[in-house]
Amino acid sequence: MKTEILCPVCGTASEGGYHRDDDTLFICPKCGGYRLSGTAVALFEKGTLKKPKLEVFRDLVKHKRGNSTEYPLITHYDLGG
C-alpha cells in the first residue's frame, strides 16, 4: 500500500513519506523522486527555509541524481539554507 503525502516543495500529492535515517523519501510527479534531509523538512515547516522555484528544484534533483538509480539526498545547504 502506497502512502500519499504532499510534496514539501510544490504541495502536489506525492508518494513516499518513508523515513530513512534522518531523511524522508518523496516521489513527486512534478519534482521527481528525491530524499529530503530532516533539517530541510523542519526548516520548511517553520518557514525558515524559502521554498525554491519548481524549475530550479527539479533541475537540482536531476543534477544530484546524475546517472544513479538512487534518489538523491537534498539538504538545506543545497537550498541555500
C-alpha positions as CSV (number, residue, x, y, z in Angstrom):
1,M,0.0,0.0,0.0
2,K,1.4,3.3,-1.1
3,T,1.3,6.3,1.2
4,E,0.2,9.6,-0.3
5,I,1.6,12.8,1.1
6,L,2.2,16.3,-0.1
7,C,5.5,17.3,-1.6
8,P,7.0,19.9,0.8
9,V,8.4,21.9,-2.2
10,C,5.4,22.2,-4.5
11,G,2.5,20.8,-2.5
12,T,1.5,18.2,-5.1
13,A,0.1,14.9,-3.9
14,S,3.0,12.5,-3.9
15,E,4.0,9.0,-2.9
16,G,6.6,8.2,-0.3
17,G,6.9,9.6,3.2
18,Y,9.3,6.8,4.1
19,H,11.9,7.8,6.7
20,R,15.4,6.5,6.3
21,D,17.9,7.7,8.9
22,D,17.5,11.5,9.0
23,D,15.8,11.9,5.6
24,T,12.4,11.3,4.0
25,L,11.7,10.0,0.6
26,F,9.3,11.9,-1.7
27,I,8.2,10.7,-5.2
28,C,6.5,13.7,-6.7
29,P,5.1,13.8,-10.2
30,K,6.2,17.4,-10.6
31,C,9.6,17.5,-8.7
32,G,10.7,13.9,-9.3
33,G,11.9,11.4,-6.7
34,Y,14.2,12.7,-4.0
35,R,15.1,12.4,-0.3
36,L,14.9,15.5,1.8
37,S,17.0,15.8,4.9
38,G,15.3,16.1,8.3
39,T,16.8,19.6,8.8
40,A,15.4,20.8,5.5
41,V,11.9,19.4,6.3
42,A,12.0,21.1,9.7
43,L,13.1,24.4,8.2
44,F,10.3,24.3,5.6
45,E,7.8,23.6,8.3
46,K,9.0,26.5,10.4
47,G,9.1,28.8,7.3
48,T,12.8,29.5,7.9
49,L,13.9,28.0,4.6
50,K,12.5,29.6,1.5
51,K,11.0,27.1,-1.0
52,P,12.7,27.1,-4.3
53,K,11.0,27.7,-7.7
54,L,9.8,24.4,-9.1
55,E,12.0,24.5,-12.2
56,V,15.1,25.3,-10.1
57,F,14.3,22.4,-7.7
58,R,13.6,20.0,-10.5
59,D,17.0,20.8,-12.1
60,L,18.7,20.3,-8.7
61,V,17.1,16.9,-8.3
62,K,18.2,15.8,-11.8
63,H,21.7,17.2,-11.3
64,K,22.2,15.5,-8.0
65,R,20.8,12.2,-9.3
66,G,23.0,12.1,-12.3
67,N,23.1,8.6,-13.7
68,S,22.4,7.0,-10.4
69,T,19.3,4.8,-9.8
70,E,19.1,6.1,-6.2
71,Y,17.0,9.0,-5.2
72,P,19.3,12.0,-4.4
73,L,19.5,13.5,-0.9
74,I,18.7,17.2,-0.9
75,T,19.8,19.1,2.1
76,H,19.2,22.6,3.4
77,Y,22.7,23.6,2.1
78,D,21.5,22.7,-1.5
79,L,18.6,25.0,-1.0
80,G,20.6,28.0,0.3
81,G,20.0,27.4,4.0
